[in-house]
Amino acid sequence: MGKFILGLIVGVIVGILAMTVNPNLPEQLRASLANLTASIMRSTEEAAESVGDAAEEAAGEAERAVDEPAEPSPPPAPEEPAVTPSPAPAQ
């Protein structure tokens, strides 16, 4: 709890000093955050379109696979009986 309060006090002091050095800081921060938000929204939209295209392609392939008749598989080859060596005759 003490670290939190100390960090809060330091943050307020640094914020006040930054505002005295650059009075336009809030407007600049607001503009920077708006640009960042817009770029994140664009990249998210592009990713969503890519995922949507991939999903449509997979659905089309699955639909084609269901529509095509399955080729009959050849019957399995008969298994040959295992040859067991007969014991050697006793002498």
mmCIF file as gemmi writes it, N, C-alpha and C atoms, coordinates in Angstrom:
data_model
loop_
_atom_site.group_PDB
_atom_site.id
_atom_site.type_symbol
_atom_site.label_atom_id
_atom_site.label_alt_id
_atom_site.label_comp_id
_atom_site.label_asym_id
_atom_site.label_entity_id
_atom_site.label_seq_id
_atom_site.pdbx_PDB_ins_code
_atom_site.Cartn_x
_atom_site.Cartn_y
_atom_site.Cartn_z
_atom_site.occupancy
_atom_site.B_iso_or_equiv
_atom_site.pdbx_formal_charge
_atom_site.auth_seq_id
_atom_site.auth_asym_id
_atom_site.pdbx_PDB_model_num
ATOM 1 N N . MET Axp A 1 ? 0.837 -1.187 0 1 0 ? 1 A 1
ATOM 2 C CA . MET Axp A 1 ? 0 0 0 1 0 ? 1 A 1
ATOM 3 C C . MET Axp A 1 ? 0.878 1.246 0 1 0 ? 1 A 1
ATOM 4 N N . GLY Axp A 2 ? 1.978 1.188 0.713 1 0 ? 2 A 1
ATOM 5 C CA . GLY Axp A 2 ? 2.885 2.328 0.77 1 0 ? 2 A 1
ATOM 6 C C . GLY Axp A 2 ? 3.526 2.61 -0.579 1 0 ? 2 A 1
ATOM 7 N N . LYS Axp A 3 ? 3.856 1.523 -1.326 1 0 ? 3 A 1
ATOM 8 C CA . LYS Axp A 3 ? 4.452 1.699 -2.653 1 0 ? 3 A 1
ATOM 9 C C . LYS Axp A 3 ? 3.465 2.363 -3.605 1 0 ? 3 A 1
ATOM 10 N N . PHE Axp A 4 ? 2.189 1.997 -3.474 1 0 ? 4 A 1
ATOM 11 C CA . PHE Axp A 4 ? 1.163 2.586 -4.325 1 0 ? 4 A 1
ATOM 12 C C . PHE Axp A 4 ? 1.042 4.082 -4.077 1 0 ? 4 A 1
ATOM 13 N N . ILE Axp A 5 ? 0.976 4.471 -2.817 1 0 ? 5 A 1
ATOM 14 C CA . ILE Axp A 5 ? 0.846 5.893 -2.476 1 0 ? 5 A 1
ATOM 15 C C . ILE Axp A 5 ? 2.09 6.661 -2.897 1 0 ? 5 A 1
ATOM 16 N N . LEU Axp A 6 ? 3.264 6.077 -2.683 1 0 ? 6 A 1
ATOM 17 C CA . LEU Axp A 6 ? 4.5 6.729 -3.108 1 0 ? 6 A 1
ATOM 18 C C . LEU Axp A 6 ? 4.512 6.907 -4.633 1 0 ? 6 A 1
ATOM 19 N N . GLY Axp A 7 ? 4.106 5.877 -5.366 1 0 ? 7 A 1
ATOM 20 C CA . GLY Axp A 7 ? 4.037 5.97 -6.828 1 0 ? 7 A 1
ATOM 21 C C . GLY Axp A 7 ? 3.035 7.003 -7.284 1 0 ? 7 A 1
ATOM 22 N N . LEU Axp A 8 ? 1.909 7.1 -6.588 1 0 ? 8 A 1
ATOM 23 C CA . LEU Axp A 8 ? 0.888 8.099 -6.921 1 0 ? 8 A 1
ATOM 24 C C . LEU Axp A 8 ? 1.428 9.513 -6.718 1 0 ? 8 A 1
ATOM 25 N N . ILE Axp A 9 ? 2.116 9.732 -5.622 1 0 ? 9 A 1
ATOM 26 C CA . ILE Axp A 9 ? 2.679 11.062 -5.341 1 0 ? 9 A 1
ATOM 27 C C . ILE Axp A 9 ? 3.739 11.414 -6.383 1 0 ? 9 A 1
ATOM 28 N N . VAL Axp A 10 ? 4.618 10.462 -6.689 1 0 ? 10 A 1
ATOM 29 C CA . VAL Axp A 10 ? 5.657 10.72 -7.689 1 0 ? 10 A 1
ATOM 30 C C . VAL Axp A 10 ? 5.015 10.995 -9.046 1 0 ? 10 A 1
ATOM 31 N N . GLY Axp A 11 ? 3.976 10.24 -9.407 1 0 ? 11 A 1
ATOM 32 C CA . GLY Axp A 11 ? 3.286 10.449 -10.686 1 0 ? 11 A 1
ATOM 33 C C . GLY Axp A 11 ? 2.662 11.822 -10.778 1 0 ? 11 A 1
ATOM 34 N N . VAL Axp A 12 ? 2.055 12.28 -9.703 1 0 ? 12 A 1
ATOM 35 C CA . VAL Axp A 12 ? 1.436 13.617 -9.701 1 0 ? 12 A 1
ATOM 36 C C . VAL Axp A 12 ? 2.509 14.69 -9.854 1 0 ? 12 A 1
ATOM 37 N N . ILE Axp A 13 ? 3.614 14.539 -9.16 1 0 ? 13 A 1
ATOM 38 C CA . ILE Axp A 13 ? 4.698 15.532 -9.245 1 0 ? 13 A 1
ATOM 39 C C . ILE Axp A 13 ? 5.279 15.565 -10.655 1 0 ? 13 A 1
ATOM 40 N N . VAL Axp A 14 ? 5.519 14.387 -11.238 1 0 ? 14 A 1
ATOM 41 C CA . VAL Axp A 14 ? 6.062 14.342 -12.608 1 0 ? 14 A 1
ATOM 42 C C . VAL Axp A 14 ? 5.056 14.93 -13.594 1 0 ? 14 A 1
ATOM 43 N N . GLY Axp A 15 ? 3.778 14.675 -13.393 1 0 ? 15 A 1
ATOM 44 C CA . GLY Axp A 15 ? 2.75 15.23 -14.269 1 0 ? 15 A 1
ATOM 45 C C . GLY Axp A 15 ? 2.699 16.745 -14.192 1 0 ? 15 A 1
ATOM 46 N N . ILE Axp A 16 ? 2.8 17.284 -12.997 1 0 ? 16 A 1
ATOM 47 C CA . ILE Axp A 16 ? 2.791 18.748 -12.828 1 0 ? 16 A 1
ATOM 48 C C . ILE Axp A 16 ? 4.015 19.363 -13.489 1 0 ? 16 A 1
ATOM 49 N N . LEU Axp A 17 ? 5.186 18.756 -13.291 1 0 ? 17 A 1
ATOM 50 C CA . LEU Axp A 17 ? 6.403 19.27 -13.934 1 0 ? 17 A 1
ATOM 51 C C . LEU Axp A 17 ? 6.296 19.207 -15.457 1 0 ? 17 A 1
ATOM 52 N N . ALA Axp A 18 ? 5.735 18.123 -15.983 1 0 ? 18 A 1
ATOM 53 C CA . ALA Axp A 18 ? 5.588 18.004 -17.433 1 0 ? 18 A 1
ATOM 54 C C . ALA Axp A 18 ? 4.634 19.061 -17.964 1 0 ? 18 A 1
ATOM 55 N N . MET Axp A 19 ? 3.581 19.365 -17.234 1 0 ? 19 A 1
ATOM 56 C CA . MET Axp A 19 ? 2.619 20.385 -17.68 1 0 ? 19 A 1
ATOM 57 C C . MET Axp A 19 ? 3.245 21.78 -17.644 1 0 ? 19 A 1
ATOM 58 N N . THR Axp A 20 ? 4.13 22.035 -16.693 1 0 ? 20 A 1
ATOM 59 C CA . THR Axp A 20 ? 4.756 23.356 -16.651 1 0 ? 20 A 1
ATOM 60 C C . THR Axp A 20 ? 5.767 23.513 -17.782 1 0 ? 20 A 1
ATOM 61 N N . VAL Axp A 21 ? 6.43 22.441 -18.174 1 0 ? 21 A 1
ATOM 62 C CA . VAL Axp A 21 ? 7.405 22.508 -19.257 1 0 ? 21 A 1
ATOM 63 C C . VAL Axp A 21 ? 6.695 22.625 -20.6 1 0 ? 21 A 1
ATOM 64 N N . ASN Axp A 22 ? 5.6 21.864 -20.805 1 0 ? 22 A 1
ATOM 65 C CA . ASN Axp A 22 ? 4.883 21.868 -22.074 1 0 ? 22 A 1
ATOM 66 C C . ASN Axp A 22 ? 3.385 21.99 -21.802 1 0 ? 22 A 1
ATOM 67 N N . PRO Axp A 23 ? 2.826 23.203 -21.884 1 0 ? 23 A 1
ATOM 68 C CA . PRO Axp A 23 ? 1.401 23.378 -21.578 1 0 ? 23 A 1
ATOM 69 C C . PRO Axp A 23 ? 0.48 22.716 -22.602 1 0 ? 23 A 1
ATOM 70 N N . ASN Axp A 24 ? 0.968 22.389 -23.802 1 0 ? 24 A 1
ATOM 71 C CA . ASN Axp A 24 ? 0.139 21.741 -24.829 1 0 ? 24 A 1
ATOM 72 C C . ASN Axp A 24 ? 0.163 20.218 -24.719 1 0 ? 24 A 1
ATOM 73 N N . LEU Axp A 25 ? 0.718 19.703 -23.65 1 0 ? 25 A 1
ATOM 74 C CA . LEU Axp A 25 ? 0.881 18.264 -23.49 1 0 ? 25 A 1
ATOM 75 C C . LEU Axp A 25 ? -0.446 17.495 -23.549 1 0 ? 25 A 1
ATOM 76 N N . PRO Axp A 26 ? -1.514 17.944 -22.886 1 0 ? 26 A 1
ATOM 77 C CA . PRO Axp A 26 ? -2.769 17.173 -22.963 1 0 ? 26 A 1
ATOM 78 C C . PRO Axp A 26 ? -3.299 17.046 -24.392 1 0 ? 26 A 1
ATOM 79 N N . GLU Axp A 27 ? -3.211 18.109 -25.178 1 0 ? 27 A 1
ATOM 80 C CA . GLU Axp A 27 ? -3.686 18.047 -26.561 1 0 ? 27 A 1
ATOM 81 C C . GLU Axp A 27 ? -2.816 17.111 -27.397 1 0 ? 27 A 1
ATOM 82 N N . GLN Axp A 28 ? -1.5 17.165 -27.161 1 0 ? 28 A 1
ATOM 83 C CA . GLN Axp A 28 ? -0.595 16.288 -27.902 1 0 ? 28 A 1
ATOM 84 C C . GLN Axp A 28 ? -0.831 14.82 -27.537 1 0 ? 28 A 1
ATOM 85 N N . LEU Axp A 29 ? -1.037 14.57 -26.259 1 0 ? 29 A 1
ATOM 86 C CA . LEU Axp A 29 ? -1.315 13.2 -25.837 1 0 ? 29 A 1
ATOM 87 C C . LEU Axp A 29 ? -2.635 12.702 -26.422 1 0 ? 29 A 1
ATOM 88 N N . ARG Axp A 30 ? -3.636 13.56 -26.421 1 0 ? 30 A 1
ATOM 89 C CA . ARG Axp A 30 ? -4.93 13.199 -26.961 1 0 ? 30 A 1
ATOM 90 C C . ARG Axp A 30 ? -4.817 12.863 -28.45 1 0 ? 30 A 1
ATOM 91 N N . ALA Axp A 31 ? -4.061 13.674 -29.202 1 0 ? 31 A 1
ATOM 92 C CA . ALA Axp A 31 ? -3.877 13.421 -30.632 1 0 ? 31 A 1
ATOM 93 C C . ALA Axp A 31 ? -3.095 12.132 -30.863 1 0 ? 31 A 1
ATOM 94 N N . SER Axp A 32 ? -2.069 11.905 -30.061 1 0 ? 32 A 1
ATOM 95 C CA . SER Axp A 32 ? -1.279 10.674 -30.199 1 0 ? 32 A 1
ATOM 96 C C . SER Axp A 32 ? -2.122 9.442 -29.9 1 0 ? 32 A 1
ATOM 97 N N . LEU Axp A 33 ? -2.94 9.521 -28.859 1 0 ? 33 A 1
ATOM 98 C CA . LEU Axp A 33 ? -3.8 8.386 -28.529 1 0 ? 33 A 1
ATOM 99 C C . LEU Axp A 33 ? -4.848 8.148 -29.605 1 0 ? 33 A 1
ATOM 100 N N . ALA Axp A 34 ? -5.366 9.211 -30.21 1 0 ? 34 A 1
ATOM 101 C CA . ALA Axp A 34 ? -6.339 9.049 -31.295 1 0 ? 34 A 1
ATOM 102 C C . ALA Axp A 34 ? -5.69 8.369 -32.499 1 0 ? 34 A 1
ATOM 103 N N . ASN Axp A 35 ? -4.453 8.764 -32.835 1 0 ? 35 A 1
ATOM 104 C CA . ASN Axp A 35 ? -3.747 8.123 -33.948 1 0 ? 35 A 1
ATOM 105 C C . ASN Axp A 35 ? -3.469 6.655 -33.647 1 0 ? 35 A 1
ATOM 106 N N . LEU Axp A 36 ? -3.054 6.367 -32.433 1 0 ? 36 A 1
ATOM 107 C CA . LEU Axp A 36 ? -2.78 4.996 -32.033 1 0 ? 36 A 1
ATOM 108 C C . LEU Axp A 36 ? -4.044 4.14 -32.107 1 0 ? 36 A 1
ATOM 109 N N . THR Axp A 37 ? -5.146 4.679 -31.618 1 0 ? 37 A 1
ATOM 110 C CA . THR Axp A 37 ? -6.414 3.953 -31.654 1 0 ? 37 A 1
ATOM 111 C C . THR Axp A 37 ? -6.84 3.675 -33.089 1 0 ? 37 A 1
ATOM 112 N N . ALA Axp A 38 ? -6.681 4.657 -33.969 1 0 ? 38 A 1
ATOM 113 C CA . ALA Axp A 38 ? -7.059 4.466 -35.368 1 0 ? 38 A 1
ATOM 114 C C . ALA Axp A 38 ? -6.202 3.389 -36.026 1 0 ? 38 A 1
ATOM 115 N N . SER Axp A 39 ? -4.919 3.376 -35.757 1 0 ? 39 A 1
ATOM 116 C CA . SER Axp A 39 ? -4.06 2.36 -36.371 1 0 ? 39 A 1
ATOM 117 C C . SER Axp A 39 ? -4.386 0.963 -35.835 1 0 ? 39 A 1
ATOM 118 N N . ILE Axp A 40 ? -4.709 0.865 -34.551 1 0 ? 40 A 1
ATOM 119 C CA . ILE Axp A 40 ? -5.099 -0.431 -33.98 1 0 ? 40 A 1
ATOM 120 C C . ILE Axp A 40 ? -6.406 -0.908 -34.606 1 0 ? 40 A 1
ATOM 121 N N . MET Axp A 41 ? -7.352 -0.002 -34.809 1 0 ? 41 A 1
ATOM 122 C CA . MET Axp A 41 ? -8.623 -0.377 -35.425 1 0 ? 41 A 1
ATOM 123 C C . MET Axp A 41 ? -8.41 -0.86 -36.859 1 0 ? 41 A 1
ATOM 124 N N . ARG Axp A 42 ? -7.523 -0.188 -37.612 1 0 ? 42 A 1
ATOM 125 C CA . ARG Axp A 42 ? -7.253 -0.613 -38.988 1 0 ? 42 A 1
ATOM 126 C C . ARG Axp A 42 ? -6.628 -2.003 -39.021 1 0 ? 42 A 1
ATOM 127 N N . SER Axp A 43 ? -5.651 -2.235 -38.163 1 0 ? 43 A 1
ATOM 128 C CA . SER Axp A 43 ? -4.989 -3.546 -38.162 1 0 ? 43 A 1
ATOM 129 C C . SER Axp A 43 ? -5.945 -4.642 -37.7 1 0 ? 43 A 1
ATOM 130 N N . THR Axp A 44 ? -6.829 -4.331 -36.766 1 0 ? 44 A 1
ATOM 131 C CA . THR Axp A 44 ? -7.819 -5.308 -36.313 1 0 ? 44 A 1
ATOM 132 C C . THR Axp A 44 ? -8.791 -5.641 -37.436 1 0 ? 44 A 1
ATOM 133 N N . GLU Axp A 45 ? -9.191 -4.621 -38.19 1 0 ? 45 A 1
ATOM 134 C CA . GLU Axp A 45 ? -10.1 -4.85 -39.314 1 0 ? 45 A 1
ATOM 135 C C . GLU Axp A 45 ? -9.442 -5.731 -40.37 1 0 ? 45 A 1
ATOM 136 N N . GLU Axp A 46 ? -8.17 -5.484 -40.668 1 0 ? 46 A 1
ATOM 137 C CA . GLU Axp A 46 ? -7.456 -6.297 -41.653 1 0 ? 46 A 1
ATOM 138 C C . GLU Axp A 46 ? -7.33 -7.742 -41.173 1 0 ? 46 A 1
ATOM 139 N N . ALA Axp A 47 ? -7.044 -7.919 -39.903 1 0 ? 47 A 1
ATOM 140 C CA . ALA Axp A 47 ? -6.93 -9.282 -39.359 1 0 ? 47 A 1
ATOM 141 C C . ALA Axp A 47 ? -8.275 -9.997 -39.414 1 0 ? 47 A 1
ATOM 142 N N . ALA Axp A 48 ? -9.346 -9.288 -39.098 1 0 ? 48 A 1
ATOM 143 C CA . ALA Axp A 48 ? -10.679 -9.898 -39.136 1 0 ? 48 A 1
ATOM 144 C C . ALA Axp A 48 ? -11.049 -10.295 -40.565 1 0 ? 48 A 1
ATOM 145 N N . GLU Axp A 49 ? -10.692 -9.465 -41.543 1 0 ? 49 A 1
ATOM 146 C CA . GLU Axp A 49 ? -10.975 -9.807 -42.943 1 0 ? 49 A 1
ATOM 147 C C . GLU Axp A 49 ? -10.177 -11.038 -43.362 1 0 ? 49 A 1
ATOM 148 N N . SER Axp A 50 ? -8.928 -11.139 -42.928 1 0 ? 50 A 1
ATOM 149 C CA . SER Axp A 50 ? -8.109 -12.307 -43.268 1 0 ? 50 A 1
ATOM 150 C C . SER Axp A 50 ? -8.693 -13.577 -42.67 1 0 ? 50 A 1
ATOM 151 N N . VAL Axp A 51 ? -9.114 -13.5 -41.421 1 0 ? 51 A 1
ATOM 152 C CA . VAL Axp A 51 ? -9.714 -14.665 -40.772 1 0 ? 51 A 1
ATOM 153 C C . VAL Axp A 51 ? -11.028 -15.039 -41.46 1 0 ? 51 A 1
ATOM 154 N N . GLY Axp A 52 ? -11.812 -14.039 -41.825 1 0 ? 52 A 1
ATOM 155 C CA . GLY Axp A 52 ? -13.073 -14.302 -42.523 1 0 ? 52 A 1
ATOM 156 C C . GLY Axp A 52 ? -12.847 -14.968 -43.868 1 0 ? 52 A 1
ATOM 157 N N . ASP Axp A 53 ? -11.85 -14.497 -44.62 1 0 ? 53 A 1
ATOM 158 C CA . ASP Axp A 53 ? -11.534 -15.107 -45.915 1 0 ? 53 A 1
ATOM 159 C C . ASP Axp A 53 ? -11.099 -16.556 -45.742 1 0 ? 53 A 1
ATOM 160 N N . ALA Axp A 54 ? -10.26 -16.808 -44.74 1 0 ? 54 A 1
ATOM 161 C CA . ALA Axp A 54 ? -9.796 -18.177 -44.492 1 0 ? 54 A 1
ATOM 162 C C . ALA Axp A 54 ? -10.963 -19.081 -44.088 1 0 ? 54 A 1
ATOM 163 N N . ALA Axp A 55 ? -11.884 -18.552 -43.298 1 0 ? 55 A 1
ATOM 164 C CA . ALA Axp A 55 ? -13.046 -19.344 -42.878 1 0 ? 55 A 1
ATOM 165 C C . ALA Axp A 55 ? -13.944 -19.66 -44.067 1 0 ? 55 A 1
ATOM 166 N N . GLU Axp A 56 ? -14.146 -18.694 -44.95 1 0 ? 56 A 1
ATOM 167 C CA . GLU Axp A 56 ? -14.964 -18.944 -46.143 1 0 ? 56 A 1
ATOM 168 C C . GLU Axp A 56 ? -14.306 -19.99 -47.041 1 0 ? 56 A 1
ATOM 169 N N . GLU Axp A 57 ? -12.99 -19.914 -47.185 1 0 ? 57 A 1
ATOM 170 C CA . GLU Axp A 57 ? -12.273 -20.89 -48.007 1 0 ? 57 A 1
ATOM 171 C C . GLU Axp A 57 ? -12.389 -22.293 -47.412 1 0 ? 57 A 1
ATOM 172 N N . ALA Axp A 58 ? -12.226 -22.404 -46.094 1 0 ? 58 A 1
ATOM 173 C CA . ALA Axp A 58 ? -12.343 -23.711 -45.439 1 0 ? 58 A 1
ATOM 174 C C . ALA Axp A 58 ? -13.763 -24.257 -45.557 1 0 ? 58 A 1
ATOM 175 N N . ALA Axp A 59 ? -14.759 -23.392 -45.439 1 0 ? 59 A 1
ATOM 176 C CA . ALA Axp A 59 ? -16.149 -23.835 -45.575 1 0 ? 59 A 1
ATOM 177 C C . ALA Axp A 59 ? -16.421 -24.311 -46.995 1 0 ? 59 A 1
ATOM 178 N N . GLY Axp A 60 ? -15.877 -23.612 -47.981 1 0 ? 60 A 1
ATOM 179 C CA . GLY Axp A 60 ? -16.054 -24.035 -49.37 1 0 ? 60 A 1
ATOM 180 C C . GLY Axp A 60 ? -15.414 -25.383 -49.638 1 0 ? 60 A 1
ATOM 181 N N . GLU Axp A 61 ? -14.214 -25.598 -49.108 1 0 ? 61 A 1
ATOM 182 C CA . GLU Axp A 61 ? -13.547 -26.89 -49.284 1 0 ? 61 A 1
ATOM 183 C C . GLU Axp A 61 ? -14.33 -28.001 -48.604 1 0 ? 61 A 1
ATOM 184 N N . ALA Axp A 62 ? -14.852 -27.741 -47.428 1 0 ? 62 A 1
ATOM 185 C CA . ALA Axp A 62 ? -15.637 -28.748 -46.718 1 0 ? 62 A 1
ATOM 186 C C . ALA Axp A 62 ? -16.916 -29.064 -47.483 1 0 ? 62 A 1
ATOM 187 N N . GLU Axp A 63 ? -17.53 -28.047 -48.055 1 0 ? 63 A 1
ATOM 188 C CA . GLU Axp A 63 ? -18.758 -28.252 -48.82 1 0 ? 63 A 1
ATOM 189 C C . GLU Axp A 63 ? -18.476 -29.077 -50.072 1 0 ? 63 A 1
ATOM 190 N N . ARG Axp A 64 ? -17.367 -28.789 -50.743 1 0 ? 64 A 1
ATOM 191 C CA . ARG Axp A 64 ? -17.003 -29.562 -51.934 1 0 ? 64 A 1
ATOM 192 C C . ARG Axp A 64 ? -16.709 -31.012 -51.552 1 0 ? 64 A 1
ATOM 193 N N . ALA Axp A 65 ? -16.076 -31.218 -50.428 1 0 ? 65 A 1
ATOM 194 C CA . ALA Axp A 65 ? -15.754 -32.582 -49.99 1 0 ? 65 A 1
ATOM 195 C C . ALA Axp A 65 ? -17.02 -33.364 -49.679 1 0 ? 65 A 1
ATOM 196 N N . VAL Axp A 66 ? -18.032 -32.704 -49.155 1 0 ? 66 A 1
ATOM 197 C CA . VAL Axp A 66 ? -19.289 -33.386 -48.839 1 0 ? 66 A 1
ATOM 198 C C . VAL Axp A 66 ? -20.057 -33.682 -50.115 1 0 ? 66 A 1
ATOM 199 N N . ASP Axp A 67 ? -20.024 -32.769 -51.072 1 0 ? 67 A 1
ATOM 200 C CA . ASP Axp A 67 ? -20.78 -32.94 -52.315 1 0 ? 67 A 1
ATOM 201 C C . ASP Axp A 67 ? -20.186 -34.019 -53.211 1 0 ? 67 A 1
ATOM 202 N N . GLU Axp A 68 ? -18.882 -34.215 -53.201 1 0 ? 68 A 1
ATOM 203 C CA . GLU Axp A 68 ? -18.247 -35.204 -54.059 1 0 ? 68 A 1
ATOM 204 C C . GLU Axp A 68 ? -18.501 -36.598 -53.504 1 0 ? 68 A 1
ATOM 205 N N . PRO Axp A 69 ? -18.855 -37.539 -54.401 1 0 ? 69 A 1
ATOM 206 C CA . PRO Axp A 69 ? -19.052 -38.917 -53.899 1 0 ? 69 A 1
ATOM 207 C C . PRO Axp A 69 ? -17.711 -39.513 -53.492 1 0 ? 69 A 1
ATOM 208 N N . ALA Axp A 70 ? -17.756 -40.268 -52.46 1 0 ? 70 A 1
ATOM 209 C CA . ALA Axp A 70 ? -16.531 -40.881 -51.957 1 0 ? 70 A 1
ATOM 210 C C . ALA Axp A 70 ? -16.153 -42.046 -52.857 1 0 ? 70 A 1
ATOM 211 N N . GLU Axp A 71 ? -14.879 -42.172 -53.174 1 0 ? 71 A 1
ATOM 212 C CA . GLU Axp A 71 ? -14.414 -43.289 -53.989 1 0 ? 71 A 1
ATOM 213 C C . GLU Axp A 71 ? -14.432 -44.547 -53.132 1 0 ? 71 A 1
ATOM 214 N N . PRO Axp A 72 ? -14.924 -45.65 -53.719 1 0 ? 72 A 1
ATOM 215 C CA . PRO Axp A 72 ? -14.935 -46.875 -52.913 1 0 ? 72 A 1
ATOM 216 C C . PRO Axp A 72 ? -13.508 -47.32 -52.642 1 0 ? 72 A 1
ATOM 217 N N . SER Axp A 73 ? -13.286 -47.715 -51.448 1 0 ? 73 A 1
ATOM 218 C CA . SER Axp A 73 ? -11.939 -48.146 -51.086 1 0 ? 73 A 1
ATOM 219 C C . SER Axp A 73 ? -11.78 -49.605 -51.476 1 0 ? 73 A 1
ATOM 220 N N . PRO Axp A 74 ? -10.607 -49.992 -51.921 1 0 ? 74 A 1
ATOM 221 C CA . PRO Axp A 74 ? -10.412 -51.396 -52.309 1 0 ? 74 A 1
ATOM 222 C C . PRO Axp A 74 ? -10.511 -52.286 -51.082 1 0 ? 74 A 1
ATOM 223 N N . PRO Axp A 75 ? -10.989 -53.502 -51.284 1 0 ? 75 A 1
ATOM 224 C CA . PRO Axp A 75 ? -11.111 -54.392 -50.122 1 0 ? 75 A 1
ATOM 225 C C . PRO Axp A 75 ? -9.731 -54.701 -49.57 1 0 ? 75 A 1
ATOM 226 N N . PRO Axp A 76 ? -9.651 -54.91 -48.286 1 0 ? 76 A 1
ATOM 227 C CA . PRO Axp A 76 ? -8.334 -55.2 -47.699 1 0 ? 76 A 1
ATOM 228 C C . PRO Axp A 76 ? -7.824 -56.55 -48.189 1 0 ? 76 A 1
ATOM 229 N N . ALA Axp A 77 ? -6.55 -56.638 -48.356 1 0 ? 77 A 1
ATOM 230 C CA . ALA Axp A 77 ? -5.935 -57.893 -48.801 1 0 ? 77 A 1
ATOM 231 C C . ALA Axp A 77 ? -6.075 -58.936 -47.705 1 0 ? 77 A 1
ATOM 232 N N . PRO Axp A 78 ? -6.328 -60.175 -48.096 1 0 ? 78 A 1
ATOM 233 C CA . PRO Axp A 78 ? -6.467 -61.217 -47.06 1 0 ? 78 A 1
ATOM 234 C C . PRO Axp A 78 ? -5.131 -61.411 -46.356 1 0 ? 78 A 1
ATOM 235 N N . GLU Axp A 79 ? -5.238 -61.62 -45.086 1 0 ? 79 A 1
ATOM 236 C CA . GLU Axp A 79 ? -4.027 -61.808 -44.298 1 0 ? 79 A 1
ATOM 237 C C . GLU Axp A 79 ? -3.526 -63.229 -44.49 1 0 ? 79 A 1
ATOM 238 N N . GLU Axp A 80 ? -2.239 -63.367 -44.651 1 0 ? 80 A 1
ATOM 239 C CA . GLU Axp A 80 ? -1.663 -64.694 -44.774 1 0 ? 80 A 1
ATOM 240 C C . GLU Axp A 80 ? -1.384 -65.209 -43.364 1 0 ? 80 A 1
ATOM 241 N N . PRO Axp A 81 ? -1.644 -66.487 -43.171 1 0 ? 81 A 1
ATOM 242 C CA . PRO Axp A 81 ? -1.396 -67.027 -41.827 1 0 ? 81 A 1
ATOM 243 C C . PRO Axp A 81 ? 0.092 -66.968 -41.511 1 0 ? 81 A 1
ATOM 244 N N . ALA Axp A 82 ? 0.355 -66.715 -40.287 1 0 ? 82 A 1
ATOM 245 C CA . ALA Axp A 82 ? 1.739 -66.635 -39.859 1 0 ? 82 A 1
ATOM 246 C C . ALA Axp A 82 ? 2.348 -68.026 -39.866 1 0 ? 82 A 1
ATOM 247 N N . VAL Axp A 83 ? 3.525 -68.137 -40.404 1 0 ? 83 A 1
ATOM 248 C CA . VAL Axp A 83 ? 4.219 -69.433 -40.469 1 0 ? 83 A 1
ATOM 249 C C . VAL Axp A 83 ? 5.015 -69.585 -39.199 1 0 ? 83 A 1
ATOM 250 N N . THR Axp A 84 ? 4.719 -70.649 -38.474 1 0 ? 84 A 1
ATOM 251 C CA . THR Axp A 84 ? 5.482 -70.922 -37.262 1 0 ? 84 A 1
ATOM 252 C C . THR Axp A 84 ? 6.428 -72.063 -37.543 1 0 ? 84 A 1
ATOM 253 N N . PRO Axp A 85 ? 7.66 -71.913 -37.199 1 0 ? 85 A 1
ATOM 254 C CA . PRO Axp A 85 ? 8.595 -73.012 -37.469 1 0 ? 85 A 1
ATOM 255 C C . PRO Axp A 85 ? 8.255 -74.214 -36.583 1 0 ? 85 A 1
ATOM 256 N N . SER Axp A 86 ? 8.292 -75.376 -37.203 1 0 ? 86 A 1
ATOM 257 C CA . SER Axp A 86 ? 8.012 -76.578 -36.424 1 0 ? 86 A 1
ATOM 258 C C . SER Axp A 86 ? 9.265 -76.947 -35.639 1 0 ? 86 A 1
ATOM 259 N N . PRO Axp A 87 ? 9.066 -77.526 -34.466 1 0 ? 87 A 1
ATOM 260 C CA . PRO Axp A 87 ? 10.231 -77.885 -33.667 1 0 ? 87 A 1
ATOM 261 C C . PRO Axp A 87 ? 11.065 -78.94 -34.384 1 0 ? 87 A 1
ATOM 262 N N . ALA Axp A 88 ? 12.331 -78.884 -34.157 1 0 ? 88 A 1
ATOM 263 C CA . ALA Axp A 88 ? 13.234 -79.865 -34.782 1 0 ? 88 A 1
ATOM 264 C C . ALA Axp A 88 ? 12.988 -81.236 -34.192 1 0 ? 88 A 1
ATOM 265 N N . PRO Axp A 89 ? 13.048 -82.248 -35.003 1 0 ? 89 A 1
ATOM 266 C CA . PRO Axp A 89 ? 12.807 -83.605 -34.454 1 0 ? 89 A 1
ATOM 267 C C . PRO Axp A 89 ? 13.884 -83.977 -33.429 1 0 ? 89 A 1
ATOM 268 N N . ALA Axp A 90 ? 13.45 -84.633 -32.41 1 0 ? 90 A 1
ATOM 269 C CA . ALA Axp A 90 ? 14.381 -85.042 -31.351 1 0 ? 90 A 1
ATOM 270 C C . ALA Axp A 90 ? 15.155 -86.268 -31.816 1 0 ? 90 A 1
ATOM 271 N N . GLN Axp A 91 ? 16.415 -86.371 -31.497 1 0 ? 91 A 1
ATOM 272 C CA . GLN Axp A 91 ? 17.227 -87.52 -31.905 1 0 ? 91 A 1
ATOM 273 C C . GLN Axp A 91 ? 17.555 -88.397 -30.77 1 0 ? 91 A 1
